[in-house]
Amino acid sequence: MHGRDRTALVVIDMINTYDHDDADLLIPSAVKALPALSRLLERARAAEAPVIYVNDNFGEWRSHHGELLEIALSGPHADLVEPLRPDDASLFVVKARHSIFYETPLSYLLNQQDVGHVVLCGQVTEQCVLYSALDAHIRHLQVTVPEDAVAHIQADLAHAALRMMHLNMDAHICPADEISF
């Protein structure tokens, strides 16, 4: 490949224990997003597109992605994590703040993978997905957000966030099944 012409699927914060303050509001939306997210993962993997998990570290600075996955799978909401489990080809970036780019090696990784287009899915639409879309946009990446493969805490803010991503960041907002890799 020449230039940055590949599309990567970026799965945000789905390796999750759901033991935070807003979990009761987030879980129903995560359940609803799970089927579309699973289909996206299947299609990206079948197309051999880069699949990159970017995930909070739960404040455990000693953890690596395997430990984060084990913690999430041993929790009461493993049913939301298991279908999205990273495979051996998946890439993994640990983050500490809202944006997937903030003080992470993601920009470098995307460049190494010749990625110019990111499909952002996961949670939370009005927080991490929104801030990550802005950071992708200012890095001159094309951004797509599958509206049915993102989960929210506050539905009204999620709707506004999707509108902002479309209007202010030129993000393509569409159903997951319209996305090709």
Secondary structure, 3 states (H helix, E strand, C coil): CCCCCEEEEEEECCCCCCCCCCHHHHHHHHHHHHHHHHHHHHHHHHCCCCEEEEEECCCCCCCCHHHHHHHHHCCCCHHHHHHHCCCCCCEEEEECCCCCCCCCCHHHHHHHCCEEEEEEEEECHHHHHHHHHHHHHHCCCEEEEECCCEECCCHHHHHHHHHHHHHHHCCEEECHHHCCC
